[in-house]
Amino acid sequence: MSDTFQLDGASVPFEPGQTVMQAALAAGHYIPHLCYHPEFKPHGSCKLCTVKVGGRTAASCTMPAEVGLNVESNIEEMNGLRRTLVQMLFAEGNHFCPSCEKSGNCMLQALGYDLEVHTAGFRHLYPDRPVDASHPDILLDFNRCILCELCVRASSEVDGKNVFALSGRGITKHLIVNAESGLLKDTDIALTDKAMQVCPVGVILPKRVGFSVPIGKRRYDQRPISAQALDDAPRQADASGSCAACEGTP
Amino acid sequence: MSKKLRIATTSLAGCFGCHMSLLDIDERLFPLLDLIEFDRSPLTDIKHCGPCDIGLIEGGICNAENVHVLHEFRKNCKILIAIGSCAITGGLPAQRNHLDLGSCLTEVYLTEPGLAHGHIPNDPELPLPLDKVHPLHEVVKIDYFIPGCPPSGDAIWKFLTDLIAGRTPELGHGLIKYD
């Protein structure tokens, strides 16, 4: 009999060392998230997965599961905060969905849909972020970066290449490419790299395949993200590590 | 129903795609017209807005005339709805926002090949462009937003019928789209 905590009134079992997010997903309970990826160490930066625990808020992806925790996630108070976070991300970058080839496969957009975000609400910053089209096979569109560091983590932890990093602080924080020229063509990134598969938005794009699946027939056009995130999470019975969130992997 | 709701519509820095989508509600226009009547709108060709219940605005704010029209709508409409990506985010016209307006005009009208002997339009009747393109909510208070480029006829129908029936408008999966 494993230990349990309470999530929105349901009893969730967990193994020692699991976070609230890992245990919840493994038990089939969805908690909205953006920078969390089941194959990587939690980062805790996007705060979309914020839950209420004993009257205080905490990022469920980094919060260790403990016996007897009373976690509230799917409540209007938390969903309202999540809505605001999504709105701030949309206002901060240049997220022009009508011209984005990731539209329909984008987690930020799908979360916006799921949370019924109809407007960014805030004043848009319209930052100037030129694209990097230098690489023959890969396009980098920094306009859409949400600083989740998934590409940084994938490139360093899985590919062993350290192609990406974040630079700057606060509002000037931005994604950079680890080459003297600063250009992607001068790195050893390859289409087969893990870093190519993990971007939740439309920053890292393989060239010449953008519309091979037409708009309207894409992942989150079919079912909302809340109904699909559980497909990606490793189950206790089958922790094979295969991940439907990673495009191009079986 | 005792009195029909009066609705005004306009396209500011938009492409009329949202108005086309409004017409895409097809035969449901007939039941809709049992509930509403149009005031100022490209559909009626009425030039100025009178007192209305609902104002539907497509397109963002890219020039001085857009600002005047938006204020006219806000003054006359009890409920103001921003419809489509341009009205909500600035959309396609806002893709010039990280560029200097002067260099945009110079490149388009003076230095771009094929426009030899061109000049930057300066007719006094032309509204002056703004330095940046703005979504509507940065200029006046907007009550509701219908996202999409354009939102589908079904989304517009669902939103308007919710609103007219006094429900909180909700789109839900399949109808809420940003593209």
Interface residues (C-beta under 8 A of the other chain):
Chain A: F90 N94 H95 F96 C97 P98 S99 C100 S103 G104 Q109 G112 Y113 D114 E116 H118 T119 A120 G121 R123 H124 Y126 P127 D128 R129 I215 D221 R223 P224
Chain B: A82 S85 I88 T89 G90 G91 L92 A94 Q95 N97 H98 K132 P135 H137 E138 I142 Y144 F145 I146 P147 C149 E170 L171 G172 H173 G174 I176 K177 Y178 D179
